[in-house]
Amino acid sequence: MCSRNLAISLALIIALVPLAAVALPHHNVSKRSLFFELECKGTFNKQIFYRLDRICEDCYSLFREPQILSFCKKQCFTSDYFRGCIDALQLTDELEQIKQNIRILNGVDPNIS
């Protein structure tokens, strides 16, 4: 079952990357300015932001598709890509903590399940 979910997540990520017309550029900017660029509306917490950002960086390292990095971070870590990365990196056992972290940064409940 777990390998099936992983396969579905990987297929989703790989299939959706070429279909996206616009991606957020990946710049070497400070985490705080990226927080605002991603339209996070909650409280900036460097440690939490770094943890969620690291999930996207690890996902990018896994697939080596530049768009994944920006799509994963999009909407303050609430995109379908972010959820796909959680599945691909096998972090589903940490999902509740991740959701709590997103609530802090985003100011609202994330719609990831």
Backbone hydrogen bonds, N-H to C=O, Kabsch-Sander energy under -0.5 kcal/mol:
donor,donor_aa,acceptor,acceptor_aa,energy
5,N,1,M,-2.3
6,L,2,C,-2.3
7,A,3,S,-2.3
8,I,4,R,-2.4
9,S,5,N,-2.6
10,L,6,L,-2.8
11,A,7,A,-2.4
12,L,8,I,-2.5
13,I,9,S,-2.6
14,I,10,L,-2.7
15,A,11,A,-2.6
16,L,12,L,-2.3
17,V,13,I,-1.6
20,A,16,L,-0.9
20,A,17,V,-1.0
27,H,25,P,-0.9
29,V,27,H,-1.8
34,L,30,S,-2.1
35,F,31,K,-2.1
36,F,32,R,-1.3
37,E,33,S,-2.2
38,L,34,L,-2.3
39,E,36,F,-1.5
40,C,35,F,-2.1
42,G,105,L,-2.8
43,T,104,I,-2.8
49,F,45,N,-3.1
50,Y,46,K,-2.7
51,R,47,Q,-1.9
52,L,48,I,-2.3
53,D,49,F,-2.7
54,R,50,Y,-2.3
55,I,51,R,-1.4
56,C,52,L,-1.5
57,E,53,D,-2.3
58,D,54,R,-2.9
59,C,55,I,-2.1
60,Y,56,C,-2.5
61,S,57,E,-2.2
62,L,58,D,-1.7
63,F,59,C,-2.0
64,R,60,Y,-3.5
68,I,65,E,-1.5
69,L,65,E,-0.7
69,L,66,P,-0.6
70,S,66,P,-0.9
71,F,67,Q,-2.8
72,C,68,I,-2.6
73,K,69,L,-1.2
74,K,70,S,-1.2
76,C,73,K,-0.6
77,F,73,K,-1.7
78,T,74,K,-1.2
79,S,74,K,-0.8
83,R,79,S,-1.6
84,G,80,D,-2.4
85,C,81,Y,-2.4
86,I,82,F,-2.2
87,D,83,R,-2.1
88,A,84,G,-2.8
89,L,85,C,-2.5
90,Q,87,D,-1.4
91,L,86,I,-3.0
94,E,91,L,-2.2
95,L,92,T,-1.4
98,I,94,E,-2.5
99,K,95,L,-2.9
100,Q,96,E,-2.1
101,N,97,Q,-2.3
102,I,98,I,-2.4
103,R,99,K,-2.4
104,I,100,Q,-1.7
105,L,101,N,-2.0
106,N,102,I,-3.6
107,G,103,R,-2.2
